[in-house]
Amino acid sequence: MSAKFPELNLDKQLCFSLYAASRQVTRLYQPLLKQHDLTYPQYIVLLILWQNDGLMVKDIGQKSQLKSNTLTPLLKRLEQNDLVTRKRAKEDERQCYIYLTDKGKALENECACIPMEMLGQTDMSMDKLFQLKTLLDEFLQLHENHGG
């Protein structure tokens, strides 16, 4: 413990708790996603497309909070696995839209149980998990609105 600056103790840092929790959630998802040959970021992109198919790459990047240098190879891999297809806009070739293939659409049914399976591994009540998600959403919304 730092006697000089106790506020610098790792166990008092919000950032570390969020970081560690994020890593743990990702670890809990890994075996569930491995059954479908998916990584966690690929799963996030598929969740976005299952909700709203045919998005522009930049919109997927915004929703997933993935940068272009991560998103481009991820989309390429999903395309190689025949889960998505890219289509250029006729009116502007620079705009690229991502669509689910039939295989990508079918995968939604296979993955429908993943959220509940993952939540079952947390050993927390649904009420507490809902409260946690609500607080995290509030935090993210607040900092999005303030340019953070």
MOKA-V237527 format. One record per backbone hydrogen bond with DSSP energy under -1.0 kcal/mol. NH is the residue of the N-H (numbers start at 0). CO is the residue of the C=O. E is the energy in kcal/mol with one decimal. If there is no record, write none. Layout:
<<NH CO E> <NH CO E>>
//
This chain:
<<7 4 -2.2> <8 5 -1.7> <11 8 -1.9> <12 9 -1.9> <16 12 -1.7> <17 13 -2.5> <18 14 -2.3> <19 15 -3.1> <20 16 -2.4> <21 17 -2.4> <22 18 -2.2> <23 19 -2.2> <24 20 -2.5> <25 21 -2.2> <26 22 -2.2> <27 23 -2.2> <28 24 -1.9> <29 25 -1.6> <32 28 -2.4> <33 29 -2.5> <35 32 -1.6> <36 33 -1.7> <37 32 -2.0> <42 38 -2.3> <43 39 -2.2> <44 40 -2.0> <45 41 -2.4> <46 42 -2.7> <47 43 -2.0> <48 44 -2.2> <49 45 -3.0> <50 46 -1.4> <51 47 -1.8> <53 97 -1.1> <54 97 -1.0> <56 95 -2.0> <59 55 -2.0> <60 56 -2.4> <61 57 -2.0> <62 58 -2.6> <63 59 -2.5> <64 60 -1.2> <65 60 -1.1> <69 66 -1.6> <70 66 -3.1> <71 67 -2.6> <73 69 -1.4> <74 70 -2.9> <75 71 -2.1> <76 72 -2.2> <77 73 -2.2> <78 74 -2.3> <79 75 -2.4> <80 76 -1.9> <81 78 -1.6> <82 77 -2.9> <84 98 -2.7> <86 96 -2.6> <88 94 -2.5> <94 91 -2.0> <96 86 -3.3> <97 54 -3.1> <98 84 -2.8> <100 82 -2.1> <104 100 -2.5> <105 101 -2.4> <106 102 -1.7> <109 105 -1.1> <110 106 -2.0> <113 110 -1.6> <116 112 -2.3> <117 113 -2.9> <118 114 -2.5> <119 115 -2.0> <120 117 -1.2> <121 118 -1.3> <128 124 -2.4> <129 125 -2.6> <130 126 -2.5> <131 127 -2.7> <132 128 -2.5> <133 129 -2.5> <134 130 -2.5> <135 131 -2.5> <136 132 -2.8> <137 133 -2.3> <138 134 -2.5> <139 135 -2.7> <140 136 -2.7> <141 137 -2.7> <142 138 -2.0> <143 139 -2.1> <144 140 -2.3> <146 143 -1.3> <147 142 -2.9>>
//
